[in-house]
Amino acid sequence: MDSRFKDLVDGLGMKFQQLVGMEPVRISSLPKVMPERGIYLFSEGDMHLYVGRTNRLRRRLRDHASSGSGHNMATFAFRVARHETGLVKATYTSRGSRKALELDDAFGPVFIAAKLRLSSMEIRFVEEQDPLRQALLEMYTAVVLQTPFNDFENH
């Protein structure tokens, strides 16, 4: 293995343990002091659902569940709504676009409910400043925890 890549992955296990070992919080009770950049994990009880990465942790977590967030900011909630409505595959047409789904009479309320659901989920996070390590830790966590709402497909 290339030594540069090995240096990037060597600390993943420790960071992962910090993440899953964190006492969970909710969006309404985010601590006053928290890292700016890192990895976050949404869970319901023992079921880990989604892991993401960001350079603006507090803002990103709130965006996921804010009632005013659209499909481009509340991406996890949008995936939950897709799953619940069975509209899981992108169409790449204006008729089935993300914006059209958000405005759809059947999909829109499910999307709103998904954002509300996210606001009550447990959240864990861990600081990671390096963007490459962020990406690797996100993938590592998604694989180990088998988070059902992570998708690394090309679009």
MDAnalysis code that builds the backbone (N, CA, C; Angstrom):
import MDAnalysis as mda
import numpy as np

u = mda.Universe.empty(465, n_residues=155, atom_resindex=np.repeat(np.arange(155), 3), trajectory=True)
u.add_TopologyAttr("name", ["N", "CA", "C"] * 155)
u.add_TopologyAttr("resid", np.arange(1, 156))
u.add_TopologyAttr("resname", ["MET", "ASP", "SER", "ARG", "PHE", "LYS", "ASP", "LEU", "VAL", "ASP", "GLY", "LEU", "GLY", "MET", "LYS", "PHE", "GLN", "GLN", "LEU", "VAL", "GLY", "MET", "GLU", "PRO", "VAL", "ARG", "ILE", "SER", "SER", "LEU", "PRO", "LYS", "VAL", "MET", "PRO", "GLU", "ARG", "GLY", "ILE", "TYR", "LEU", "PHE", "SER", "GLU", "GLY", "ASP", "MET", "HIS", "LEU", "TYR", "VAL", "GLY", "ARG", "THR", "ASN", "ARG", "LEU", "ARG", "ARG", "ARG", "LEU", "ARG", "ASP", "HIS", "ALA", "SER", "SER", "GLY", "SER", "GLY", "HIS", "ASN", "MET", "ALA", "THR", "PHE", "ALA", "PHE", "ARG", "VAL", "ALA", "ARG", "HIS", "GLU", "THR", "GLY", "LEU", "VAL", "LYS", "ALA", "THR", "TYR", "THR", "SER", "ARG", "GLY", "SER", "ARG", "LYS", "ALA", "LEU", "GLU", "LEU", "ASP", "ASP", "ALA", "PHE", "GLY", "PRO", "VAL", "PHE", "ILE", "ALA", "ALA", "LYS", "LEU", "ARG", "LEU", "SER", "SER", "MET", "GLU", "ILE", "ARG", "PHE", "VAL", "GLU", "GLU", "GLN", "ASP", "PRO", "LEU", "ARG", "GLN", "ALA", "LEU", "LEU", "GLU", "MET", "TYR", "THR", "ALA", "VAL", "VAL", "LEU", "GLN", "THR", "PRO", "PHE", "ASN", "ASP", "PHE", "GLU", "ASN", "HIS"])
u.atoms.positions = np.array([
    [0.854, -1.181, 0.000],
    [0.000, 0.000, 0.000],
    [0.892, 1.234, 0.000],
    [0.493, 2.221, -0.740],
    [1.212, 3.482, -0.794],
    [1.256, 4.103, 0.601],
    [2.400, 4.591, 1.015],
    [2.563, 5.121, 2.374],
    [1.706, 6.371, 2.615],
    [1.499, 7.174, 1.577],
    [0.657, 8.367, 1.746],
    [-0.789, 7.970, 2.038],
    [-1.279, 6.952, 1.321],
    [-2.639, 6.486, 1.561],
    [-2.733, 5.803, 2.921],
    [-1.730, 5.029, 3.265],
    [-1.717, 4.350, 4.562],
    [-1.780, 5.356, 5.702],
    [-1.069, 6.464, 5.566],
    [-1.115, 7.517, 6.589],
    [-2.535, 8.074, 6.749],
    [-3.266, 8.174, 5.640],
    [-4.632, 8.697, 5.699],
    [-5.587, 7.728, 6.397],
    [-5.418, 6.437, 6.179],
    [-6.374, 5.464, 6.721],
    [-6.000, 4.943, 8.106],
    [-4.776, 5.154, 8.529],
    [-4.340, 4.588, 9.810],
    [-5.188, 5.009, 11.004],
    [-5.661, 6.227, 11.049],
    [-6.427, 6.690, 12.200],
    [-7.934, 6.502, 12.093],
    [-8.418, 5.869, 11.024],
    [-9.860, 5.755, 10.820],
    [-10.557, 4.976, 11.929],
    [-9.952, 3.881, 12.370],
    [-10.575, 3.066, 13.414],
    [-10.770, 3.841, 14.703],
    [-9.773, 4.619, 15.093],
    [-9.865, 5.407, 16.325],
    [-10.942, 6.491, 16.197],
    [-10.966, 7.181, 15.056],
    [-11.985, 8.220, 14.843],
    [-13.384, 7.602, 14.820],
    [-13.502, 6.427, 14.204],
    [-14.782, 5.734, 14.165],
    [-15.253, 5.405, 15.588],
    [-14.354, 4.930, 16.414],
    [-14.706, 4.602, 17.802],
    [-15.132, 5.856, 18.567],
    [-14.473, 6.968, 18.325],
    [-14.882, 8.229, 18.955],
    [-16.296, 8.599, 18.513],
    [-16.582, 8.426, 17.231],
    [-17.887, 8.774, 16.692],
    [-18.991, 7.926, 17.330],
    [-18.855, 6.618, 17.264],
    [-19.924, 5.757, 17.782],
    [-19.976, 5.755, 19.301],
    [-18.882, 6.135, 19.942],
    [-18.848, 6.187, 21.397],
    [-19.383, 7.478, 21.990],
    [-19.657, 8.463, 21.141],
    [-20.157, 9.744, 21.628],
    [-21.564, 9.588, 22.201],
    [-21.831, 10.278, 23.292],
    [-23.185, 10.345, 23.825],
    [-24.033, 11.125, 22.818],
    [-25.091, 10.521, 22.285],
    [-25.844, 11.210, 21.225],
    [-26.576, 12.452, 21.728],
    [-26.766, 13.370, 20.798],
    [-27.528, 14.599, 21.043],
    [-28.616, 14.689, 19.983],
    [-29.433, 15.701, 20.099],
    [-30.453, 15.968, 19.094],
    [-30.207, 17.376, 18.534],
    [-30.802, 17.665, 17.418],
    [-30.601, 18.974, 16.803],
    [-31.000, 20.084, 17.763],
    [-32.047, 19.865, 18.524],
    [-32.522, 20.891, 19.459],
    [-31.592, 21.067, 20.656],
    [-30.649, 20.149, 20.845],
    [-29.760, 20.239, 22.009],
    [-28.288, 20.112, 21.617],
    [-27.936, 20.694, 20.484],
    [-26.528, 20.679, 20.076],
    [-25.705, 21.434, 21.106],
    [-24.536, 20.919, 21.447],
    [-23.711, 21.618, 22.436],
    [-23.244, 22.974, 21.933],
    [-22.987, 23.872, 22.876],
    [-22.510, 25.214, 22.500],
    [-21.155, 25.141, 21.817],
    [-20.314, 24.231, 22.290],
    [-18.987, 24.062, 21.707],
    [-18.967, 22.737, 20.954],
    [-18.726, 22.840, 19.678],
    [-18.622, 21.640, 18.850],
    [-17.688, 21.934, 17.689],
    [-17.119, 20.889, 17.100],
    [-16.192, 21.131, 15.993],
    [-16.892, 21.771, 14.802],
    [-16.120, 22.415, 13.985],
    [-16.644, 23.033, 12.771],
    [-16.671, 22.014, 11.624],
    [-15.605, 21.242, 11.504],
    [-15.457, 20.301, 10.395],
    [-15.456, 18.881, 10.930],
    [-16.157, 17.997, 10.235],
    [-16.123, 16.618, 10.678],
    [-17.143, 15.719, 10.022],
    [-17.385, 14.603, 10.710],
    [-18.296, 13.555, 10.285],
    [-19.452, 13.518, 11.264],
    [-20.658, 13.262, 10.760],
    [-21.821, 13.155, 11.636],
    [-22.610, 11.900, 11.281],
    [-23.373, 11.422, 12.264],
    [-24.119, 10.178, 12.127],
    [-25.520, 10.364, 12.689],
    [-26.545, 10.061, 11.889],
    [-27.932, 10.076, 12.341],
    [-28.349, 8.650, 12.677],
    [-29.004, 8.475, 13.837],
    [-29.445, 7.158, 14.283],
    [-30.807, 7.244, 14.939],
    [-31.490, 6.114, 14.931],
    [-32.707, 5.927, 15.718],
    [-32.465, 4.688, 16.564],
    [-32.201, 4.904, 17.852],
    [-31.851, 3.786, 18.721],
    [-30.581, 3.116, 18.233],
    [-30.636, 1.802, 18.062],
    [-29.467, 1.042, 17.603],
    [-29.321, 1.032, 16.087],
    [-30.259, 1.645, 15.400],
    [-30.233, 1.654, 13.938],
    [-29.553, 2.922, 13.429],
    [-28.365, 2.750, 12.878],
    [-27.616, 3.864, 12.303],
    [-28.062, 4.019, 10.851],
    [-28.508, 5.231, 10.499],
    [-29.180, 5.421, 9.219],
    [-28.383, 6.171, 8.165],
    [-27.604, 7.155, 8.582],
    [-26.954, 8.014, 7.590],
    [-25.719, 8.658, 8.193],
    [-24.656, 8.679, 7.427],
    [-23.434, 9.364, 7.832],
    [-23.084, 10.384, 6.756],
    [-22.619, 11.551, 7.202],
    [-22.234, 12.594, 6.267],
    [-21.005, 13.323, 6.753],
    [-20.524, 14.227, 5.933],
    [-19.342, 15.024, 6.279],
    [-19.589, 16.465, 5.897],
    [-18.926, 17.353, 6.607],
    [-19.159, 18.773, 6.356],
    [-18.026, 19.618, 6.915],
    [-17.956, 20.845, 6.426],
    [-17.027, 21.840, 6.965],
    [-17.759, 22.872, 7.824],
    [-19.078, 22.701, 7.981],
    [-19.904, 23.587, 8.818],
    [-20.905, 22.719, 9.581],
    [-20.426, 22.039, 10.597],
    [-21.188, 20.986, 11.256],
    [-22.529, 21.453, 11.815],
    [-22.531, 22.466, 12.646],
    [-23.783, 22.920, 13.266],
    [-24.819, 23.303, 12.199],
    [-24.383, 24.080, 11.239],
    [-25.289, 24.535, 10.178],
    [-25.803, 23.360, 9.346],
    [-24.897, 22.421, 9.025],
    [-25.286, 21.281, 8.189],
    [-26.316, 20.411, 8.882],
    [-26.124, 20.153, 10.162],
    [-27.080, 19.338, 10.908],
    [-28.457, 19.986, 10.922],
    [-28.484, 21.278, 11.140],
    [-29.767, 21.995, 11.141],
    [-30.409, 21.994, 9.761],
    [-29.597, 22.139, 8.716],
    [-30.132, 22.130, 7.352],
    [-30.859, 20.827, 7.038],
    [-30.341, 19.720, 7.540],
    [-30.953, 18.421, 7.260],
    [-32.408, 18.358, 7.730],
    [-32.731, 19.038, 8.828],
    [-34.055, 18.881, 9.436],
    [-34.891, 20.153, 9.451],
    [-34.375, 21.230, 8.943],
    [-35.109, 22.493, 8.970],
    [-36.327, 22.434, 8.057],
    [-37.447, 22.924, 8.559],
    [-38.672, 22.908, 7.756],
    [-38.514, 23.726, 6.475],
    [-37.648, 24.721, 6.483],
    [-37.442, 25.556, 5.314],
    [-36.400, 25.043, 4.338],
    [-35.736, 23.946, 4.674],
    [-34.705, 23.402, 3.793],
    [-35.325, 22.656, 2.626],
    [-34.812, 22.946, 1.452],
    [-35.285, 22.264, 0.258],
    [-34.515, 20.986, -0.006],
    [-34.791, 20.384, -1.147],
    [-34.196, 19.098, -1.514],
    [-32.678, 19.132, -1.568],
    [-32.095, 20.280, -1.855],
    [-30.645, 20.376, -1.968],
    [-29.951, 20.551, -0.619],
    [-30.688, 20.931, 0.425],
    [-30.098, 21.097, 1.760],
    [-30.499, 19.960, 2.700],
    [-31.698, 19.452, 2.574],
    [-32.193, 18.378, 3.430],
    [-32.089, 17.054, 2.675],
    [-30.874, 16.730, 2.257],
    [-30.672, 15.577, 1.385],
    [-31.011, 14.251, 2.056],
    [-30.691, 14.110, 3.331],
    [-31.027, 12.867, 4.029],
    [-32.542, 12.722, 4.127],
    [-33.240, 13.772, 4.501],
    [-34.706, 13.728, 4.576],
    [-35.295, 13.420, 3.194],
    [-34.693, 13.957, 2.155],
    [-35.173, 13.684, 0.804],
    [-35.022, 12.204, 0.474],
    [-33.911, 11.611, 0.885],
    [-33.707, 10.169, 0.665],
    [-34.716, 9.342, 1.449],
    [-35.003, 9.761, 2.673],
    [-36.009, 9.066, 3.487],
    [-37.364, 9.141, 2.783],
    [-37.722, 10.313, 2.286],
    [-39.003, 10.487, 1.597],
    [-39.049, 9.646, 0.323],
    [-37.962, 9.596, -0.402],
    [-37.908, 8.747, -1.604],
    [-38.177, 7.289, -1.223],
    [-37.524, 6.843, -0.161],
    [-37.686, 5.462, 0.297],
    [-39.140, 5.191, 0.694],
    [-39.726, 6.102, 1.439],
    [-41.088, 5.901, 1.937],
    [-42.140, 5.967, 0.836],
    [-41.867, 6.705, -0.224],
    [-42.825, 6.800, -1.331],
    [-42.538, 5.795, -2.445],
    [-41.402, 5.134, -2.355],
    [-41.024, 4.191, -3.414],
    [-40.424, 4.856, -4.633],
    [-40.227, 6.159, -4.583],
    [-39.645, 6.902, -5.706],
    [-38.135, 7.012, -5.500],
    [-37.472, 5.888, -5.533],
    [-36.069, 5.837, -5.153],
    [-35.104, 6.112, -6.305],
    [-35.573, 6.026, -7.516],
    [-34.677, 6.189, -8.651],
    [-34.834, 7.561, -9.291],
    [-33.712, 8.237, -9.513],
    [-33.728, 9.539, -10.184],
    [-34.165, 9.364, -11.629],
    [-34.914, 10.335, -12.152],
    [-35.406, 10.244, -13.530],
    [-34.595, 11.094, -14.497],
    [-33.944, 12.128, -14.009],
    [-33.163, 13.045, -14.838],
    [-34.021, 13.748, -15.890],
    [-35.296, 13.912, -15.583],
    [-36.181, 14.694, -16.428],
    [-36.834, 15.745, -15.540],
    [-37.343, 16.802, -16.157],
    [-37.961, 17.849, -15.351],
    [-39.208, 17.330, -14.640],
    [-39.925, 16.403, -15.248],
    [-41.151, 15.875, -14.641],
    [-40.865, 15.132, -13.337],
    [-39.808, 14.401, -13.270],
    [-39.481, 13.639, -12.061],
    [-38.291, 14.197, -11.312],
    [-37.983, 15.457, -11.546],
    [-36.815, 16.065, -10.907],
    [-37.016, 16.192, -9.401],
    [-35.936, 16.442, -8.706],
    [-36.010, 16.623, -7.249],
    [-36.919, 17.802, -6.914],
    [-36.809, 18.878, -7.643],
    [-37.655, 20.050, -7.403],
    [-39.126, 19.719, -7.638],
    [-39.403, 18.990, -8.717],
    [-40.788, 18.605, -9.002],
    [-41.332, 17.692, -7.907],
    [-40.523, 16.758, -7.425],
    [-40.961, 15.878, -6.342],
    [-41.262, 16.675, -5.079],
    [-40.399, 17.623, -4.772],
    [-40.592, 18.445, -3.575],
    [-41.939, 19.175, -3.616],
    [-42.383, 19.572, -4.803],
    [-43.642, 20.305, -4.971],
    [-44.844, 19.382, -5.206],
    [-44.579, 18.093, -5.400],
    [-45.633, 17.126, -5.687],
    [-46.568, 16.948, -4.489],
    [-47.874, 16.867, -4.755],
    [-48.881, 16.759, -3.693],
    [-48.725, 15.501, -2.848],
    [-48.236, 14.425, -3.426],
    [-48.058, 13.187, -2.666],
    [-46.681, 13.141, -1.989],
    [-45.644, 13.568, -2.695],
    [-44.282, 13.475, -2.164],
    [-43.979, 14.576, -1.154],
    [-44.428, 15.800, -1.426],
    [-44.105, 16.953, -0.581],
    [-44.385, 16.743, 0.898],
    [-45.590, 16.279, 1.276],
    [-45.875, 16.064, 2.700],
    [-44.996, 14.983, 3.337],
    [-44.612, 13.977, 2.563],
    [-43.734, 12.921, 3.087],
    [-42.343, 13.504, 3.344],
    [-41.900, 14.379, 2.468],
    [-40.615, 15.063, 2.645],
    [-40.634, 15.932, 3.905],
    [-41.714, 16.664, 4.108],
    [-41.850, 17.494, 5.314],
    [-41.831, 16.621, 6.567],
    [-42.544, 15.510, 6.534],
    [-42.565, 14.589, 7.678],
    [-41.182, 13.992, 7.937],
    [-40.438, 13.733, 6.877],
    [-39.088, 13.186, 7.034],
    [-38.169, 14.187, 7.734],
    [-38.299, 15.466, 7.408],
    [-37.484, 16.486, 8.083],
    [-37.835, 16.549, 9.559],
    [-39.108, 16.442, 9.877],
    [-39.531, 16.416, 11.277],
    [-38.975, 15.183, 11.987],
    [-39.013, 14.052, 11.326],
    [-38.449, 12.814, 11.895],
    [-36.956, 12.987, 12.196],
    [-36.214, 13.584, 11.280],
    [-34.789, 13.798, 11.483],
    [-34.514, 14.682, 12.692],
    [-35.389, 15.630, 12.943],
    [-35.154, 16.544, 14.064],
    [-35.204, 15.832, 15.411],
    [-35.795, 14.644, 15.460],
    [-35.840, 13.909, 16.720],
    [-34.830, 12.762, 16.768],
    [-34.065, 12.581, 15.717],
    [-33.072, 11.503, 15.688],
    [-31.875, 11.834, 16.573],
    [-31.170, 10.784, 16.945],
    [-29.919, 10.930, 17.694],
    [-28.811, 11.278, 16.707],
    [-27.933, 12.165, 17.152],
    [-26.828, 12.604, 16.308],
    [-25.530, 12.431, 17.074],
    [-24.544, 11.933, 16.381],
    [-23.178, 11.853, 16.907],
    [-22.271, 12.526, 15.879],
    [-21.146, 13.021, 16.350],
    [-20.206, 13.647, 15.423],
    [-18.796, 13.556, 15.986],
    [-17.849, 13.691, 15.101],
    [-16.442, 13.696, 15.486],
    [-15.714, 14.673, 14.571],
    [-14.774, 15.387, 15.142],
    [-14.001, 16.352, 14.361],
    [-13.045, 15.640, 13.419],
    [-12.981, 16.146, 12.211],
    [-11.969, 15.734, 11.235],
    [-11.726, 16.906, 10.314],
    [-10.553, 17.485, 10.401],
    [-10.211, 18.667, 9.628],
    [-9.817, 18.352, 8.185],
    [-9.127, 17.252, 7.985],
    [-8.585, 16.921, 6.673],
    [-9.685, 16.420, 5.732],
    [-9.863, 17.047, 4.555],
    [-10.941, 16.644, 3.651],
    [-10.813, 15.211, 3.137],
    [-9.613, 14.731, 2.909],
    [-9.446, 13.346, 2.466],
    [-9.835, 12.366, 3.571],
    [-9.412, 12.660, 4.782],
    [-9.792, 11.794, 5.903],
    [-11.302, 11.854, 6.162],
    [-11.905, 13.031, 5.949],
    [-13.358, 13.137, 6.071],
    [-14.035, 12.157, 5.111],
    [-13.626, 12.187, 3.856],
    [-14.242, 11.324, 2.848],
    [-14.034, 9.852, 3.188],
    [-12.824, 9.501, 3.582],
    [-12.532, 8.110, 3.925],
    [-13.288, 7.666, 5.169],
    [-13.370, 8.543, 6.165],
    [-14.093, 8.198, 7.389],
    [-15.590, 8.066, 7.113],
    [-16.128, 8.900, 6.241],
    [-17.534, 8.775, 5.870],
    [-17.780, 7.404, 5.230],
    [-16.943, 7.017, 4.292],
    [-17.104, 5.724, 3.630],
    [-16.896, 4.569, 4.606],
    [-15.869, 4.664, 5.423],
    [-15.577, 3.621, 6.409],
    [-16.772, 3.416, 7.338],
    [-17.320, 4.503, 7.842],
    [-18.452, 4.438, 8.760],
    [-19.681, 3.860, 8.068],
    [-19.949, 4.285, 6.851],
    [-21.100, 3.767, 6.103],
    [-20.978, 2.269, 5.859],
    [-19.779, 1.815, 5.561],
    [-19.567, 0.388, 5.313],
    [-19.697, -0.410, 6.605],
    [-19.027, 0.026, 7.664],
    [-19.034, -0.721, 8.918],
    [-20.433, -0.762, 9.529],
    [-21.143, 0.376, 9.526],
    [-22.463, 0.436, 10.149],
    [-23.591, 0.060, 9.181],
    [-23.256, -0.127, 7.913],
    [-24.233, -0.472, 6.881],
    [-25.415, 0.503, 6.893],
    [-25.094, 1.789, 6.868],
    [-26.118, 2.830, 6.896],
    [-26.948, 2.760, 5.613],
    [-28.256, 2.523, 5.739],
    [-29.071, 2.276, 4.556],
    [-29.325, 3.490, 3.667],
    [-29.096, 4.692, 4.175],
    [-29.399, 5.872, 3.368],
    [-28.163, 6.521, 2.762],
    [-27.020, 5.871, 2.879],
    [-25.839, 6.358, 2.180],
    [-25.779, 5.702, 0.817],
    [-25.369, 6.489, -0.159],
    [-25.330, 6.028, -1.539],
    [-24.077, 6.620, -2.171],
    [-23.203, 5.770, -2.610],
    [-21.974, 6.253, -3.230],
    [-22.001, 6.030, -4.742],
    [-23.223, 5.884, -5.283],
    [-23.386, 5.737, -6.735],
    [-23.026, 7.035, -7.436],
    [-22.533, 6.916, -8.637],
    [-22.331, 8.090, -9.496],
    [-23.674, 8.504, -10.078],
    [-23.889, 9.790, -10.209],
    [-25.161, 10.274, -10.747],
    [-24.941, 11.048, -12.016],
])
